[in-house]
Amino acid sequence: MKAWVLYGADDIRLEEVEKPQPKGNEVLVSVQAAGICGSDIPRIYQTGAHTHPLIPGHEFSGVVERTGKFADRKWEGKRVGIFPLIPCRECAPCWKQQYELCRQYSYLGSRRNGGFAEYVAVPEWNLIELPANVSFAEAAMLEPMAVAVHAMRRGQICQDDTVVVYGLGTIGMLLVMFLVDAGIRNILAVGNKAFQKQIVRKIGLDERNYCDSREQNAAEWIQKHTDGAGADVVYECVGRNETFVQAVRLAAPEGRVCLVGNPNADMALDRDTYWKVLRNQLVITGTWNSSFTHEPGDDWHFVLDRISRQQISPEKLITHRLPIEELEYGLQLMKNKTEDYIKIMVI
């Protein structure tokens, strides 16, 4: 089969490799769509992965071609999405079904072979069946959508809250999309690219609620839009120290700051900002991954329900569709930011 194999930092190659054989509790998935995640870029070009050689890619969907010896044969021929985190199911968080907090997890696309290939061996436990009206491209976005929903829920938002989404990459955009779907009226979005205004309008946000931080002072803009009170909830979706500090400073008394963006470097708070946390009694919380428990209320089933009922349209955020042979073009585009993009999808 064709697969993109990572041999080390900045060494990824398209090769013909052996098609995987599903082990006892695994199934063989024929990949139909795979999204490139922002986290794939440093993994491929800077840090490398946990093991090499490795096939990256953790946002993907496909069709089950066959099953391993102990997997249920009902999956054969099924259209599926894939939860990429493989929990140990033995640690304390796993006992509570908080699998995203597993202490000894594996992960498709970073710790074992993932979706930048024609076929992947996947544990049966990690499958979610797709309704007929959900496309493979939409299903390949289940993972980032579930991450956005998990963050939204961590913020414990009330209907009348003023909510700031700081940073409009894929997760930030999806977060805005789900906040609009949830009926939150006071959403303020901060981006730094001209085309992001067009995208937020497409997903239902008034352009007056969008701030381009290159042209405006975002802190002053938010203070103006909140009459100086600050925001009830601030989502930091950038992962930079300056936006972390600004998120804390822009939160209202007893406000909540939810840290979503992966950190680009060390994070630190100056003394005045730390005082802001104390004197305003702020709640600062992190969010990690998403909940997948096979129950209707988990993040993945929540997202799949919204897509199947056409309340959410993630394909609006797909800016590029590439064949597998051109995946490296998409990686380089994201690395060098040579074009505007939200989600790059390999079909």
N, C-alpha and C positions, 0 to 999 in steps of 0.2 A: 504494500500500500504506500501511498504518498504521505509523508509526514515532515513537519518542520522540527528538526532535532537541535536542541541547545547543548553545545559541548562545553560551554563556559561563557563568561562575560564577553559580550560582543562577538560571539561565534555561533550563529544559528544557520542551519543549512537545510534546504529542501532535499530529501533523500527518499529512496525506495527502501522500506524496512519491512520486517516480517509483520504480518497481520497478527494482532494479539489473540491469544486463546483464553476464553473466559474460564476462570477457576470455579471451584464448587459453587460458591454463592454469588458469582458474578454473571453479568450478561454482556454480550458483544453488541455495542451500539454503532450503527452506521451514522456518522456525523453528517447532518444536513445544514447546520448553521453554527457559526462560532463567532462570538464577539471578542474584540480586543479590549482588554481592561487597561486603565491607566497604570495599574500595578505591574502589568506585563513589561512595561518599558524599562524601568530600572532593573527588573529581574533579568531581562534579556541583554541589556546593554551595559549595566554597571556592576551589579552585585553577583550575578549568576543565581542559580537555584540551589536547593538543599542537596541535590544529587545530580550528577551528570554521567552519561548523556540523559536528557529529559525532553519529552515533548510537552511544551507549555500549552496554556489555554484552559481556562476554568469556566467560561461562559459558553455553554453549547447545548444543542438539542439534537435529536435524531430519531432513528427507528431501531428497535431491538431486532437484530438479525438472528441471534440464537442465544441459548442459555447454557450456563454451566450445569454440572451434575446435580447440584442441590438447589438451584434457583427454580422458581415456579415457571413452568412453560407457558403460563397464561400471558407472559410478557412478550412472547415471540410475535413480531409484526406490529407491536404497539408503538405509537408515536409518544416520545417521552422528553421531558426536561430532566436535568440532572443537578442535584444538590452536590456541590463539589467537595464539601468538607466530609471526611470520613471519620466519625468519632470512634473512640476506643470502646465506649459504652460500659466502662468499668470505673471511671473516676467519679468523684462526688458530683460535679455538675451534670455528668451524663445520667447519674441516678435520678436527678431532678428533671431530666429531659431538656436540660439547657445545653444541648449538643454544641452550640456555637462557642461555648466556654470550655470545651473539652481540653484537658491538660495534656493529652497524648494523641492528638489527632494526626491523620494524614490528609493530603489534599491533592485532588486531581489538578494537574497543571503546574504544581510547584514542588510537590514531594513525591508524586508519581505521575506517570504519563497522562496527559490531558487531551484537549479537543482540537489542537492544531494538526489534525490528521484525518484520514478517511474513516478510521475505526478506533474505538476506545473500549477497553474492558472496564466495566463499572459495577460496583457492588449493587445487587438488587435493591438493597435498603435505600439507596440514594435516588431511586427513580420516582418520578411523578408523572402520571399519565395525562396526556394532553387532550382536551376536548377537540372535536373535529374542526371547530371554527377558529382555533388558535394556530397561527402560522409558526413554522420552525424559527423564523427570524424573531418573532415575538417571544417564543419560548427560550431562545438563546439570551433574551434580556431578563428572564425571570430572576437570575441571580442578582444583578445590580438593582432591579426593582425591589426585590425582597430586602436588600440592604437599606434602600431608601425608606421602606415601610418600617423596618426595625428602628431606624433612627427617629422617624416620626413618632413612633410609639414611645421611645425613650424620653421624648420631650414632654410627654404628659400634657398635651395641648388642650386648652379649653376653647370653646367656640369663639369667644370674643377676644382672645389673645391677639396681640400684635406679634407676628412671627417674622424674623429676619433669616433669610437663607444667604449666607455669605460664601460665594463661590459657586459657579454654574458650569462645572464639568458634568459628566453623565449623572453622577449621584445627586448633585445639587439640582439639576434640571428635573430629575425624576422625583425628588423630594417636593419641589414646587408643584409638579403634576399631581401628586397624591394629596398635597395640602389643598389644592383647588378642588379636587374630587371630594375631599372631606368637608367642604363647605366653609373652610376658614376664610374669613372675609378680609382680614388685614394682613396680607403677605407682602413683605418688602424683599426684593431680590437684588443682590449686588453681584455684578459681573464685571468683565474687563474686555469684552469683545463686542464689536458693533452687531454682528449677526445674532448674538444672544438675545437682543431685544426682539428680533423677529421670532425666535423660537419660543420665548416666554409668552408672546402674544398668541402663538399657535396653540399653546397648551392652556390658554384661558386666563392669563394674567394681564391686567391693564398695563400698558406701557408706562403709564405714570408711576407705577409701582416698581419700575426697573431703574437701577442706578448703574451707570457705567463709571467705574472707579477711576478710569483714566481721565475722564472729563470733569468729574465732580468729586468733592471731598465726601467720601462715603459716610464718615462719622457725622459730619454736619448735616448731610442729607437725611440720615436716619433720625437724628435729633429733631430736625424740622418736621418730619412726617409723624413723629410721636409727641409733638408739642413739648419736647424737652424731657419727657418722662422716661424714655428708653423703651426697649422691647421686652415683652414678657418672656419670649423664647428666642434665643439666637443659636442657629446652627452654623458652626464653623466647618465649612466643607473644602477648605484650602490646604490646611496643614502647614501654615507658616506662622512664625512667632508673632509677626506684626498683626496678623488677622486674629490670632488667639487673644492677644492683649486687647485689640479693639472690640472683640466679641464680649469680653468681660466688662469693658468700660461702657458698652452700649446697652447692657442689660438693665432693666428696671429693678427697683427694690423688690427683693424676693423673686427675682427673675431666674430663668434657667438657661444655662449654656450647655449645648450638646456638641461635643467634639467628634466630628465625622471624618475629616480629612486625614489621610496618612501623613505623618510628619516628614517634612523635607530635611529637617536638621533638629538640633537640640531646641527644646522649648523652655522658656524661663519667664517669670513674672517679676517686674520691678516692684519696689515696695509700695508705691502709690496704687498700683493695680491690685496688689495683694490686699491692701486696705479696702479696696472697692469690694472684693469678695466678702470680707468680714463685715463691713458696715452696712452693706446692702443685703446681707444674708443670702447670698446667691447659692444656687445649686449648680455645680459643674459635674456633668456626667459624660462618660464615654459611651460609644456604641461600637459593637464589633459584629460583623457578619450578619446573620439572620437566623430566625428560628425555623427549624424544619423537624416536625414531630410526627408527621403523618396524620395530624388532626386538623379539622376544618379551620380552627382559629389561628394556626401558625402563619408566619409571614408569607410563605410560599403559596399556601392555599388561598390566602387573602388576595394576593396578587393575581393568581390564576382565575379566581372568581371575577375580579374586576375586568380582566382582559376578555374573558369569555362572554361577559355581559356587555362588552364594548363600552364600558364606562371609562376605560383607560386605553389610549392608543400609543403604545411605545414606538411603533414604527415611525412616528413623527420625528423621532430623535435619531433615526438612522440616516446618516449623511453620506455614507459610502458603502457600496456592496462590491466585494471583490471575489474572484475565484481563488481557490487555495494556492495556486501558483503565484499569485500576486500579494500574498499576505505580507511579505517583507516590505512592499511599498507602503502598506498601511502602518506597519511598525515605524518605518522611517518618517512617515508623515507626522505621526504623533510625537516621535522623538524630537524632530526638528521644527515642528509646528509650521510647516510650509503651506498648509491650507487650513481653513476653518473646518472644524469637525465637532461632532458630539459622539456618536457611536459609529465605529467602523465595523462592518459585519462581513465575515467570510462566508460565502454561500457555496 
